Amino acid sequence: MRSDTVTKGKQQAPHRSLMNALGMTKEEMERPLVGIVSSYNEIVPGHMNLDKIVNAVKQGVAMAGGTPIVFPAIAVCDGIAMGHIGMKYSLVTRDLIADSTEAMALAHQFDALVMVPNCDKNVPGLLMAAARINIPTIFVSGGPMLAGRVGGAKRSLSSIFEAVGANAAGTLSDEGLLEFENKVCPTCGSCSGMYTANSMNCLTEVLGMGLRGNGTIPAVYSERIRLAKHAGMKVMELWEKNICPRDIMTEKAVLNALTVDMALGCSTNSMLHLPAIAHEIGMDFEIDFANGISERTPNLCHLAPAGPTHMEDLNEAGGVYAVMNELNKLGLLHTDCMTVTGKTVGENIKDAVNLNPEVIRPVENPYSKTGGLAVLKGNLAPDGSVVKRSAVVPEMQVHEGPARVFDCEEDAIEAIKGGKIVAGDVVVIRYEGPKGGPGMREMLNPTSAIAGMGLGSSVALITDGRFSGASRGASIGHVSPEAAVGGPIALVEEGDIIRINIPEYRLELDVSEEELARRKEQWKPRSPKVKTGYLARYAALVTSGNRGAILEVPGTGK
């Protein structure tokens, strides 16, 4: 066993003495040591129930003959971090989570791991760590929140952000806003729509790293506790068979994830996280090949914010496996991929049934014949940009309008709520990228303000920042190169005409190459907004199309 390094032999007597200090028995030291990575804390609604999940995992591991040992991972609530300096810290936690988990697992020589994440950056961060460490590992998330109800209709987190905009526009009373505030988030769990957390938890199932229901069983269901116990038992089977993450998270598995991403209509942030996970397994992931997959993958689900259904509805309709089985009718999946069940994808999904064709459309009757995400390129985004086209109304799939340019999120929100943005405009928010922010903030507040002002079907928003999975409308993010490095988005001037053509994957600025070259010569880099601390180091990131962002190693220039 790997843990023999710290438990066996006379030279390990000091190690065992420290384990004695933990209250660990000789019998426990002789069993496989299973690290349980707990993202539990008391500030993230999606994580407040993880203590119960962790306890259930511990029982499962012990029942199957292992010794469970818990250690922590940090977690940020993107909703609470939204709209202030806290959002600059959100994305960077993904790499902190991966790095710290790698350090803990290797420092203590665990034989296997159970990852217990739930929200936006924990899931991809721990998937990255699992690929790096490459010892038998399984995931079990905390599960999604139940939808709230306001006015007899199901609601989710995006509803309250849009309610704030409606209140500012005078179309929703203060009392109405308070009702949304009190009812849209009624339970613990990851927010109830197909936002980033639920997107990544569902894609964990598709990658083969979680058991059936990992992405969809609600947090408050006892079934979630049973799932956690089974995960604890299953990791011991993975250990016995020496099935490791890189046996499961192969290039084919990543392509499966991208395919199901298109069918589910996942968050645009999946296009940040899937490349980062792919990088850890040595896969060269170029985001624009997503369009080829999108062209042949039907969009089968319109979960909030794209439609009226929520994660609990997807669960009742058959969950992720039912979506995968629909796609398999078209031969779109690599069914020979190994999974943590010890079976292949094909074996896992063959008996899955679509129980509600209104929630999961059959492949013969999709919402659209193409997938939920699209990568747009053009002279405004030479290296690409991402849009959740399943959440864009038909009349905005092709749009042309004048640029309304802002150098930060706050200025854009002030203009939107002040009535200075009108139908037809294209709001441009720049200097919000990985370096420019720094930290690449989510733009849920401005998109929600646009929707709340009644402009969701007539105003587009383009940014070198990113969008929350809760964003909807013609919201195009991840524009690359970003403004802080002199990308074309830095050269846009007020009133320039911008052309968006999602069906043709184009994002164009109606300015000649000569004029852009002239503007480029006159452009000057902006001074960093943050000059000290962790964010200052993050502002010195080396950006890569394969991995998103990598921290500079101090003193090395690398």
Helices and strands as residue ranges (DSSP letters): H 4-7, G 10-12, H 13-21, H 26-29, E 33-38, H 50-63, E 67-72, H 78-81, H 87-90, H 92-107, E 112-116, H 122-133, E 137-139, E 148-150, E 153-155, H 157-168, H 174-183, H 196-207, H 222-241, H 245-248, H 251-264, H 270-280, G 287-289, H 290-296, H 311-316, H 319-328, H 345-349, E 374-378, E 381-387, G 389-391, G 394-396, E 398-406, H 409-417, E 426-429, H 444-452, E 460-463, E 475-480, G 483-485, G 488-491, E 497-501, E 506-509, H 513-522, H 533-538, E 542-544, E 548-550
